[in-house]
């Protein structure tokens, strides 16, 4: 496998983007990435388009997005991995370069989620994660809020994690989202605000949840040789990627206090990179819900299982000055959660 | 009495289409401002409704079971693995050699949530409790937990699975009820 570096990144403003189509939204990110890398369309050999889709009028968005950005003949290869779609696009682009298939690849993550009303969006979500017939169809398990709520209840029952501790995650992430000009929610909140927000699926309330967001991000990855030829001296080398998933039927998960997929993927990445959890100083983790960030602290090994919601969050161990600074971008909670939006370099 | 689901749906669509027609008639285009009055949107004139048909041919015994008031799982005759929801194939044995076994129905609540914000097709139900319980046989089942007061639900409580008719739709399904202790 060849060494691969990121040489350009771009990102659209996140939010309800009724001012643009999915093609225009993706182009905002692609344009920024090309300019960041100092490249033109002819330098890109293949584009990987991550989009979970279905909530936009272009049900097969990869080709329209590619054409609009000026890459008609290059790829595209569409990637879907639910809420990890953007990261999956990066993983594919990385492998395209690492394997020698191409020297320079572009990963685009784009999601337009507000072209259907919220009720329809929930109906799509119910068909987009978990097991449709046995969960959503029979029991109206909204995806993903109901699923993370099931984890939150179990975590609270087993470890004494409180709703106040969950709220602290949102408070921390809003502190940084407030300073991020591309975030959907550029304001701070208090624990009280979170606790008082309307119930979505107990114990999760509105502010425990990320939003329905339109957004796009793009990254250009290149081989070591290509990077040298381009005279780029500050690439961000990708040391390791870990990748895993778990069952679609939530009933077949081993427990409801941790995400096995996170643990497996983290171990893969730590092993390949030759580091340990204690070496990590800054992390961007999947905080689609407050409980998700608490479990991520534990499953990534920053703190032992069950302790993520206790003193760890209360003492600010996941904030600047603590053990590991998590989601300084504002996270999915503050920044917004377009399913395809690339997360790895948020 | 809640308005029937079909009527709610029809009303929802009828209103949207009526508004769209009025805009087209008045302006010659289906273009109108978004909810905040901020940006111009072209409202799709070609409607798409989705209603899927799902094959249950190979697990129809399960649904026959519901008619008999029973909940079935499948169990691989070769490796003994239980499958719930039931499935016809055991990928580990590469075999399709299943016994249909009635689920004991006795379980312990592992976790639950109360769905307050509901999808449109569930909006006619009061807030409902979705629970996962570990069955005596060792596998988990997800279903609604029938309780009067969600505040009395506790992780670890004993529950029993029973076949019920889901109203107002009228189809057979299964739910948990608390076991009095």
HADDOCK unambig.tbl for C-alpha pairs under 7 A between the chains (distance, minus, plus):
assign (segid A and resid 18 and name CA) (segid B and resid 39 and name CA) 6.06 0.50 0.50
assign (segid A and resid 19 and name CA) (segid B and resid 39 and name CA) 5.59 0.50 0.50
assign (segid A and resid 119 and name CA) (segid B and resid 119 and name CA) 5.34 0.50 0.50
assign (segid A and resid 119 and name CA) (segid B and resid 120 and name CA) 5.23 0.50 0.50
assign (segid A and resid 122 and name CA) (segid B and resid 119 and name CA) 5.58 0.50 0.50
assign (segid A and resid 123 and name CA) (segid B and resid 119 and name CA) 6.20 0.50 0.50
assign (segid A and resid 139 and name CA) (segid B and resid 143 and name CA) 6.31 0.50 0.50
assign (segid A and resid 139 and name CA) (segid B and resid 144 and name CA) 6.38 0.50 0.50
assign (segid A and resid 140 and name CA) (segid B and resid 122 and name CA) 6.43 0.50 0.50
assign (segid A and resid 146 and name CA) (segid B and resid 113 and name CA) 6.67 0.50 0.50
assign (segid A and resid 146 and name CA) (segid B and resid 115 and name CA) 6.94 0.50 0.50
assign (segid A and resid 149 and name CA) (segid B and resid 113 and name CA) 5.89 0.50 0.50
assign (segid A and resid 150 and name CA) (segid B and resid 111 and name CA) 5.70 0.50 0.50
assign (segid A and resid 150 and name CA) (segid B and resid 112 and name CA) 5.30 0.50 0.50
assign (segid A and resid 150 and name CA) (segid B and resid 113 and name CA) 5.63 0.50 0.50
assign (segid A and resid 153 and name CA) (segid B and resid 111 and name CA) 6.00 0.50 0.50
assign (segid A and resid 153 and name CA) (segid B and resid 112 and name CA) 6.42 0.50 0.50
assign (segid A and resid 153 and name CA) (segid B and resid 113 and name CA) 6.98 0.50 0.50
assign (segid A and resid 154 and name CA) (segid B and resid 110 and name CA) 6.97 0.50 0.50
assign (segid A and resid 154 and name CA) (segid B and resid 111 and name CA) 5.27 0.50 0.50
assign (segid A and resid 157 and name CA) (segid B and resid 155 and name CA) 6.70 0.50 0.50
assign (segid A and resid 199 and name CA) (segid B and resid 116 and name CA) 6.17 0.50 0.50
assign (segid A and resid 200 and name CA) (segid B and resid 115 and name CA) 6.65 0.50 0.50
assign (segid A and resid 200 and name CA) (segid B and resid 116 and name CA) 5.17 0.50 0.50
assign (segid A and resid 200 and name CA) (segid B and resid 117 and name CA) 4.88 0.50 0.50
assign (segid A and resid 201 and name CA) (segid B and resid 113 and name CA) 6.19 0.50 0.50
assign (segid A and resid 201 and name CA) (segid B and resid 114 and name CA) 5.27 0.50 0.50
assign (segid A and resid 201 and name CA) (segid B and resid 115 and name CA) 4.43 0.50 0.50
assign (segid A and resid 201 and name CA) (segid B and resid 116 and name CA) 5.23 0.50 0.50
assign (segid A and resid 201 and name CA) (segid B and resid 117 and name CA) 6.50 0.50 0.50
assign (segid A and resid 202 and name CA) (segid B and resid 113 and name CA) 5.41 0.50 0.50
assign (segid A and resid 202 and name CA) (segid B and resid 114 and name CA) 5.01 0.50 0.50
assign (segid A and resid 202 and name CA) (segid B and resid 115 and name CA) 6.67 0.50 0.50
assign (segid A and resid 203 and name CA) (segid B and resid 113 and name CA) 6.94 0.50 0.50
assign (segid A and resid 251 and name CA) (segid B and resid 132 and name CA) 6.88 0.50 0.50
assign (segid A and resid 251 and name CA) (segid B and resid 140 and name CA) 5.11 0.50 0.50
assign (segid A and resid 251 and name CA) (segid B and resid 141 and name CA) 5.90 0.50 0.50
assign (segid A and resid 251 and name CA) (segid B and resid 142 and name CA) 6.32 0.50 0.50
assign (segid A and resid 252 and name CA) (segid B and resid 140 and name CA) 6.78 0.50 0.50
